[in-house]
Structures are given as C-alpha cells and as structure tokens.
Amino acid sequence: MSVELALGIVATVDLCFKYGKELRDVCSAFKHADAQISERVLRLDNGWLRITHQLNFLRRVSDMMDDEHRQVYDQTLQVFLSKLQIVTSMLKDLHVASWPSAGTFGPEGDTSDACYKPRRFKYARKKESLDKAIEELETWQRTADLSWFLLMLIADPKVDSALATPEEDSNASLSSTAVSIPSTVTIRAGLDDQLSLASSTVTNPGLALPPEQLRKMRVSPIPYCDATVLARRYSSTGDVTLYLLNRIECQPLSKYRIIKKDTRDLAHKLQHDEPHTFGLLSCKGFVTEIKADTAAAADSATGPESGLPQGSGSWSTMPPTHDITFTMVFRAPPGSGTARPCTLREKLTSTPAPDSLTDRFEIARGLAKAVGYVHTFGFVHKSVRPESVICFDTKSFEPMSEKDYTSGARQSVFLVGFENFRRDEGQTHRKGDDATHKNLYRHPSRQGASPREHYVMQHDIYSLGVCLLEVGLWTSFVEYPAPLSSVVDAAETGRTATRPKVFAGTGIPDETALPRLSSAVFGGIKLPSRTLEEPQAAGKWLKASGKDFLLKLARERLPRSMGTRYAEIVETCLTCLDAENADFGDEKEFEDQDGILVGVRYIEKVRFDTA
C-alpha cells in the first residue's frame, strides 16, 4: 500500500467535509425561501447526507483499498470537490444577510440569528447556471457511488464492522452506514461462501413467491423484449402497481441447485430501494415453476426443506432442468405510475434522434452504470443489448420522495434480461446459439452455438460498446420483419411479438420472420456469393469481420455525432479483450483476490468519460 496515496485520499475526504459543512450552512440559510430555491436546496441537502455516510465509511476502510482503487476514487472525489465548491459559491452569491438588532450582531460577530434573503432578481438570471452546476455535482456523486460500492467487495470482517459503526460526525445522523444505505448489506450478502452454502437448500420465504399469484394476473408482453409487464390493482385502495417479469429457463445440462441459488442470490441483492442509483429495478422475489406434464411425473414428496416448489417432486425424481422456469418479479421504479415501459430497441426503431445530445448521453450513462453494478453485485449479465434495456417516459413520472433527489431520479433506463446471467466465477457450459441479432452484441469468441472462450466480465463490456455505438448513431442495428404497429398490436393481444414465426405444424422457425441485421447499416457489405439476409452467411461474416466493421463505425462516423471522447469510450469497450488494450487486455491483471480491479478500470475508462 502506498502511504502517499493513503494520506492523499484522507486529505481529500477532509476537504470534502470542510466544503460540505459550508454548503449545509448556506442551505440552511434558504430554509424559508420560495419554492423554487427550496427545492434545489433540498436536493443538495439530501445529497450531502448520503455522501457524509460514504466519506465517514471511507475513512475507516481506506487502508484496506488497493492502490489503483484508491487512486481512481481520489481522482473522482477531487472532481466532486471542485463541483461542490462551485455550487456553494453560487448559492452564497444568491443571498444577502441581515441582522435583527444592529450593534448586537453583524458580520464580525455571532451570526446565528442572521436572516438570509434571496436576491430574487439575481436568482432569476443565475437559475439556469445554478441548475447546471447542481446537475454536474449530482452526476459526479453518482460516479463516486460506483467506486464507493466496490468497497463492499473487500473480503475483510473489518468492512462489516465499519458498516455497523454509528456515525460520529456532528452533521450526520447517529445511524450506521448499513442502516442509512441498506443497499450496502445486499451487496455484502453472499461474500461468505459458507453462509451461501448453508442457505442454498432453504429459500428465504420472502423471496420465493407462489406461482398462483402470477396465474391470476394479466400479463402483457413488452415489444421487442423477452420480459413482460404485469399490472396489479389493489382492491383496498384501487391503486395500480406495475411489475416486470423476467423468465429464466433452465437449459439442458444445467444444474438446478446452482441456477436456483444464483437466482435467489441475485433476487436478494436486488431487493434494494434505489433503482435509480443502480440502473437495476428492485426485485420483489422469484417464482419457480415446472411444466405441468413433467411435474405430474415427479415424486409428490415436497416441502420447504427440499428447496423445490410444492408438487414439483423430490431431488431424485426431478424432471429435466429444461422443464423448470424461474421468473424474477421486478417492481416498476418509483414515480413511474402506470406509464408503459418500452425497450431501447423500440426507441431506436421508432423514434427520431433526440433533439439534445444530453438525452443520448443520459441513456449511455444509465446503461454503463447498470452494467457496472451488475458486476459489482458479483454477476455477469450475458445479454446486454437494446432488447434488455427498459425505458420509462420521464415526462409521465409522478413526484418522488425526498431520497430520490440524491440518486439521479430523472434517469429512466434500467437493465433487465437476466435470462442468461450467472455468477462472475460460476459454472459455464460454453453454450450459445446462432441467432444473428444476438451474436451482433457478442464478442467473436462468444458467437455461435459453441463459443470458444469462457464468459468473463469483459464480454459484457464489449456488448455495452455495441449498444453505446447504436445510441451514439441513434440507429437500430437490427430490424424486425413486422412494423412497429404490428408489434404493439401483438402486445395488446397477449402474443409475444419477438419470438419467430414457425412453419405450420413443424415448429421450425420461419427465417423470413427472424430479426436480422439492419440493411440501413449493413446493406453496403458485399459477400462473394451470398447476402447478409441469409442467417448462416450473416453469422459467418459477424464472426470474421463484424467487430472490425463496428470499430470502423466508431472511428469514422461516431465522432461526428457524439464527439471524440465518446467515440474513444466505445472503441475501448469493443477492444477490451484485445491483448494490446492497455486497460482491459491482460486478464492476469484482474486476478485480484476480491475481483475489484476490473471494476476500478471500468470506472476509470468507461464511467469516468460518460460522467
């Protein structure tokens, strides 16, 4: 451990506290200001309460950090500190102080009874600049969040002790970090292998949901997405709550115990109340189901101790794993009301490019954040593509709770599509498929029915790079044979529109109905004797030349749309598995004990530049 780095981050933390106290003092001066100013002050005040807990915790565990992690975190805090000083200075410039009794109080005396009045005319002129400064401060706070949550991966009992220690700062509440930021507990869950093993055969009753609940409710497909949406109306209040359902079908040769344990652990870690912080929806639980025809053949001896759903049979007579399905139940984000969720694919296919580049950057930030937190939770996603990205229309969002001011609540992009997820160091069968519209988002080493490489976190980063390229160019790389109106109609009638049609009576997919590479993007590519409209030819081209073609788009077209920095991020993601990539290319560098280093590099090279 470098002593200089250790002392450096402690000094930065002290400066953050110094200017944070000054910010809180200024905020208290606006306590009785008009609504517009009070709202902004409330956002800042709540944000500072959260960062106070994080900084106090950082002080207690900084000596356990890896040097590279400490350096990146210190750089993040330095930028955050500069944004904090800017906002504080702007707020101080927007009010004037007065004292109720001249001669008793004054600028050189005790100012505890000072009255502060906003300079309304000056505020009207500075409002736009202040809003921008606050937004930048919150953006860098969210960037610091990911680096801070990586501290939860340090496998040391001292971390748990530090989480449970009550705060000592006079400006903070007396609760511990674990109480004030409950998500820390969910991230820490599962780090103890013995605890995970002991709990693997008995499911937490709060996570396992009865399948009968789902069967009684109306479920509607989401266009272009394997996830579905469920609307539940509560008879007592008449309120309607939306849930998103994500099915996980066990593949042949899969081990039921492992898949169920991973599903339970992911559901447990996603039982947070900060979907806007993580870009991942809060999980209510999961349902285990077995096909009716095979469940009848299983032994009827079941119960809580077996770890199986009621009526599904005992371990010795379990039906084939491909007849077992887990369904994860996610809550719609706070404030979304009954707004219909849509996929990023639908946006790219049917909506014009946003007028402001800020909107595209916001989508990119949200997606990069979500992928980062999937890895922080200890999993790989394996299906990062626009069909797995759910968007909510922020214009229809309802007023949110106070804590949402601290977590970037305006972000409306969430990652779902966990049908192929697994633990980052879990078992892999190297099984894939030949679906062109999916292989486009896979690294060449992971394409086809039998991928040649084991799946690692960098494969998710490659997939992210393809998505960021699509967002930057704002054009769909995949086209569906049915027009959007047909897909939406299909959603309303309950038919899953993204599944291919089949020839009557055969069950063989109709290749003319499969999603394919977009002719607008890939139409100029010439093959010797075949066309990219043929799935087999498209698959061969993708494996041999697809990555190079995407890199060419990133280098030649993307800078004109999104700027050089954004294009460099995409190139870094697309080359993250190349040996010459200085940031991600050497896998041996990421064999650190706690699996933190790849997350640190990700923050430094991807999250930093999109912040």
N, C-alpha and C positions, 0 to 999 in steps of 0.2 A: 504494500500500500504506500502510495506517495504521500509523505507528510504535507508537502506543499499543497497538493490537491485537497487533502482533508481540511486543512486550515482555510483554504480558499473558499470552499463551499460554505463553511461555517460563517465566514465573514460576509458572504453574500446573503445568507439567511438573516444575519443580524441587521443588515441594511434593509432587507425587505420588511422586517419588523419595525424598524425606525420610520420608514416612509408609510408603512401600513397604519401605524398609530396616527400619523399626521393626517392620512386620508380619513380615518374614522372620526377624528376631531372635526375635520371640515364637514364630513357628512352629518354629524350631529348638529352642526350649525344650520343645516337646511331641514331640520326635523319638521318644522311647521311651514315650510314653503309651499307654493302651489303644487297642484297635482303633477304637472309635467316634470318639474325638478325633483319632487319627492320620489317619483317612480324610478328615476335614474339613480338617485341616492340609495334607494332600497336595493337595486341590483348590485351596486358596489358594496354595500354593507354586508349583504348575504354572501357575496363572493369572498369578501375578506374573512368572514368567519370560517369558511371552508379552508382557505389557504392557511389560516392560523394553525388549524389542526395538522395540516400536512407538514408545515415547516417545523412545528414542535416535534413531530414524529421523526422528521428527517434528522434533526439534531441528535436524537437518541440512537439512530442506527447508521449514521454516516460512516462510522469506522468499519462497518461490515460491507460497504459497497466496493465493487470492482472499480479500478481506476478509470476505465473508459466510461462506465456508467456515471461515475461521479463527475467526470469532465463534461459529459453531454448535459447532465442535469444542471450543473453550474452555469453552462452557457445559456440554457433555457431560462433559468432564473435571472440571469443578467439582463436578458431582453425583457422579461416580465417586469423587472425592476424599473427599466427605462420607461416602459409604458405606464407603470404605476406613478412615476414622478410626473409624467406629462398630464395625466388625468387630475392628479392632486393640484398641480399648478393651475390648471384651467378652472377648477372649481373654486380655488382661493381667489381667483381673479373675477369671479362672478358674484361676489357678495361684498357688502360693506358692514363693518362692525360699529355698534354704538353702545353707550353705557347709560343705565337709568339714572345715575347720580354723578354729575360732573364733580371731579375732585376726589371722589371715593374710588372710582375705577377708571382705568384708562389703559392705553397700550403698554405703559411701563409697569402697571400694577396687576392686581388679580383680575383676570378676565373671565372668571367662572360665571358671572352674571351678565356677560355680554349678550346683546341681541344682534342677530345677523339677519340682514335683509338682502334678498337677491336683487341685483341690478337688472331689472326686467328688460330694459332696452338692450343692454349688453348681452343678456342671455339669448334674446331673440336673434342677435347677429351671430352668436357663437354656438347656437344649438347644433347645427349640422357638424361642426368640427368636434364638439364635445361627444356627440353620438358616435362619431367615427373613432375617437380616441378610446371610448369605453368598449366599443366592439373589438378593437385591436387588443385591449387589455384582456378581455374575456377569451379571445382566441388564444392568446399565449398562456392563459391559465389552463385552458383545455389541453394545450400542447404539453404543459408541465404535468398535467394529470396522468398521462400515459407513462411518463418516466417515473412518476411517483408510485403508480400502481405496480410497476415492476419490482419495487422493494418488497412486495408481498410474496415474491417468488424465492426470496432468500431463505434457504432451509436452515434456519437457526432459531432455537427457542427464544432467543432474546427479542426477536421480532414480535412474537406473540406477547411477550411481557411488555414491550413498548406500546403495543396496541391497547393493552388493558390499563396502562398507566393514565390516571386523570391528568388533565392539562393543568399547568401551573401559571400560565400567562394570565395576567390580570384582565386582559380584554377578551379572553375566551371563556366559554362555559366550562364548568368543572367536570363535564363528562369526558370519557376517554375517547380516543380516536375510533376505536371499534364501535362505540355507541353512536358517535356523531356521523361516521361514514360507514354504515353497515356493510357496504359492498366489499370492504376490506376483509371481512370474515368469510364471505363467499369465495373470494379469490384464494384465501389461505386454505379453504376446505379442500381436502384431497391430497395435500402435500405429504401427509403422513401415510406411507404405504400400508402400515399395519392397520391403521384406523380404516382405510379404504377397504382392505381385505376383510376386516371383521364385519363391515357393514354391507358387504356385497351381496349377501344372501337374503337380507331382510330390507325391503324397500321402505323408505320413510313414508308413512301414511299420508303425509301432507303433499307428497309428490305424485304418488300413484293415484290416478283418477279412475273411477268406474266407467267402462265403455258405454254403459247405458245412458250416461249424461249426454254424450255426443249423438247417439242414435235418435234422441228425442228432439234434436235441434236442427234447424235449417242451415245447411252448409252450401255456400256458393263458391264456385271457382274464381280465381283472380286471373284475368287474361295474361297469357304468356308465362304463367307461374305454376309450379307444382304445389305450392301452398294454397290453402283455401281460407275463406273467411266465414266466421260463424257469428251470428247476431243473437244475443240472449236478452230477452226482456224480463225484467224482474217484476212480478205481479204486485208486490207490496208498494213499489214506488212508480212503476211504469217506465223506469229508466232502461235504456238500451245500452248494452256493453258489447263491444266488438272484440272477438278473439281471432287470432290467426292460427291455423292448424298446419303443422309440418310433419308429413308422414315419413317414417324411416323404415323401409322394407329390408328385412334381413336377407342377404344374398346367400346362395348356396355355398357351403363350406364355412359359413360364418359361425362363430361360437356365441350361442345365445347369452351365456353368462357375461361375456365380455361386452357385447353390444348393449345389454341392459344396464350393466354397471356404468358404461360410458354415457349412456343416455340419462341415467339418473344423476350422474355427477355433473353433466352439462346443465341439466334442468336445475340442479341445486345451485350452481354457480350463477345461473341467470335469474335467480329469484331475487334480483335487486330491484330497487325502486328508482333507478337512474337511467332509463333507456336513452335519454338524450346525451348523457355523459359517455356511454359506451357505444352508441350506434347499434345496440342489440336490444331487442324487445325483452321485457320482463316475462319470465316463464311461470305459468300457474302450476304446471305439472305435466305428466305424460300418461297416456293410455296404452295399455298392452292388449292387443287383440290377436286372435288366431282364427284362420278361416274356418267357417262353420263345418265344412265337410271333413277337415282333418282334426278339428277339436273333438268331434264325436268319437274319433278312434282312440283318443288319448285316455289314459287312466283317470278316473274321476277323483282320485285321492289328491286333493289340493288344499292349500291353505296358506296363511301368511308366511309360515316358515319355509315353504317350498320356493318362494320367490316367483311363483307363477300366478297368472290371473286365474280366478275361480273358474273351474270347469275346463282348464286347459291341459290337464294331465300332469303326471309326475315326471321327474327328470329322466327315468329310464324309458318312458314311453313318449317322450316329447316328439311332436311331429317335426317334419323337416323345417329348418330355420327359414326357408324362403316362404313358408306359410305364416310366419309371425310378422306382425307390424307394430311398430311403436309410433304413436302420434304425440308430438310435443304441442302443448297448448300455450300460445303466447298472448299476452294482453296488448291491445292497441295502446299506443303512447298516450300519456295524459294530455288532455286538451284537444284530442283529435275528434271527439264527438262520434258521429256516425259517418264521417267522411269516408268515401270509398277509397281503399288503398289501391295503388297501381304499381306496376313494376317499372324499373328504369328502362326496360325494353319497350314498354308501351310509350314512354315519353320520347325515347329516341326514334320510334317508328312513326308516331302520330302527331307530335307537337313540334312547332318550329323552334329553332335555336333561341334560347333566352336572349332578351334584348341586352341584358347586362352580363358581362363575364363573371361578375361576382356570383351569380347563380350557379354557373358551371363550376367555379372554384369551390363553392359550398358543397355541391354534390361530391366532388373529388375529395374534399377534406373528410366528409362524413363517411365515405366508403373506406378511405385509408385508415381512419380512426377505428372503424368496426373490425377490419381485418387485424389491426394491431391488437385489439382487445381479445379477439378470439385466440390469438397466440398467447397473450398474457394469461388467459384462463387455462392454458395448457392443452389446447386442441389445434388441429389443422382442419380447415373447412372443406377443401377439395372440390368446391363447386362455386367459386367466385365468378359470377357472370351476371349480366344485367337482369336475367330472369330471377336471380336470387336477391335482388335489391328492391326493397319495398319503399315506396314514396307516399307520403301523406301530403295533401294540399294544405300548406301552412295558412292560406287565406281563410280556411274554414276552422282553424284552431280556436278553441274557446279560451277564456282567461285561465292562466295556470297558477299553481301555488307559488308561494314565495321562493321555495328552494329551487324552482325551475329557472329562476333568474341566474343562478350560479352555474348552470350546466349547458348553456348553449341551446335553450329550449326551442329556438327557431329552426334548429336542424331537423329535417324531416326525412332523412334517409336512414334505412335500417337494413341490416344484413340478415336474411333468413336462408332457406335452402340447405338445411343441415342433414339432408338425406344420406350423404356420404362421409360425414365428419368422422374423425377418430382422435384419440389422444396423440399428441405430437410424437410420442415414443411408443405408440401402440402397435399392435399387430397389423401387418399389411399383406394382402394376398396378390398384389400387383395385378388386379383385375380392372379392366377398363371396358370401353365399348368403341364402336366405330362411328358414333354419331358426329357428323361433321360440325354441327352447330355447337357441340360441347368441346370437341377437340380443338377448336379455334382458340379456346381460352386455356388450353393445357400446354405446358412446355412440351417440345417434341419428344423428350424422353418419357413422357407420361401419356402419349397418344396411342390410340389403338386398343384392341381387345386385351393385349398382353404387354403392358408398359415395361420398359427395360430397367427402370430405376424405382427404388423405394420412394414413397412420398415424403417430402420434408417441407418445412415452413416456407422455404424459398419458392416452392412450386405455387403456393398461394400468392406470393409477391409477384410472380410472373403473371398470373391470372389478373391480379389487380392492375398491372401495367397495361394489359389489353383493354380492360374496362376504362381506365383513365384516358387511353388513346381515343376510345369511342366517344367519351364525354367531351374531350377537348375538341374533336372534329364535329361533334354533335351529328353523327350519322350512324345508323344501325348497321353493324357488320353482318347481321343475319336478317334474312327476310322470310316471312311466313307466307304460305300459299294463300291463306284466307285473308281477305281485307279486314281491317280492324273492326268494322261494323259487325262482321260475322262472328269475330271472336267475342265481342261484347255481348252479342245476342246469345252466344253459346253459354256465356257466364250466367246470363239471366235465366236460361232454361236448365241449368244444372249440368251441362256437359263440359268435360274438361277439354278445352279447345287446343291445348298444347300437345296432346297426345296424337300420334299419327293415325290417319285413316287406315283401314285394312281392307284387303280384297275380300269380298263376300264369302263367308264360310271357310276361309283359310287361316285367318289370324296372321297372315303375312303382311307386314307394313307396305302400304302403297307409297313408293318412293316419290311420287309426284306430290304427295301431301306432306312430306317431311320438310322442316326448316332447312334452309340452305344458305350458303354464303351469298351476301348481297351483291347483285350484279352491278349496282352503282359504285361499289368499292372495288370489287374483284373482277368486274366484267372485262377489263382490258388485258387480263392474263391469258396468254395463248399456250395451249398444250399441243404436243406433236400430233396426236390423233384423237384426243377426247376433249371434253369440256368440263369445267368445274361444276356444271349442273349435275353431273353423274357423281353420286356419293363416293364410289370407290376411287375415282380419279381425284376428287377433291381431297380425300383422305391422304392419298399418296403425296399430293402436292403440299398439303399442310405440313406433313412430317418432314419433307425435304426442303421446302422453301418458304413456308408460312411465316416463320419467325423473322427471316430476312426481309420479307415484304412489309411486315409490321414495323420493323426498325426503320425502313425507308420512309414510311409514312410519318413516323415520329421525328425523323431528322429533316425531312423536306417540307411537309405540309403543316405539322403541328405548331412549329414556332410562329407561323403567320397567324394562327388562330389564338394561341394561348401564351405566347412568349417563350423565350429561350429556357428559362428556369423550369417551367412546367414540362417542356419537351425533354429536358435532361433527366427529370424525375422518371418519366415514362421509359426512357432509354435505360436508366439504372435498373428499373424493375424488369424489363424484358431481357436484360443481360445478367440478371442476378445469379445465374448458375454458370456463367462463363468463367473459366479459370482465370482469365485476365481481369475480371471485375474485382477491383481493389476493395470494394465494400462488402460483397457477399460471396465472392467466388471460391474462397478457400474454406471448405466445410470444417476442416480441423480447428479453425479459429473459433467455431461455435460450439465446441465440445466442453464448454464450461460447466461446472458442477450443477448450477441451478437453471441452466438454459436461458440466461438473461441476455447474453451478448447479442444474439440475433435480434432481440427486441430493441436493444440500445442502438444498433446500427440502423434498424428500421426507423426509429425516431429521428436519428441524426440525418438520414438521407432522404426519407420519404415524408414523414410527418413535419419535419422542420421546414422543408421547402414548400409544402402545401399550406402551412400555417399563415 
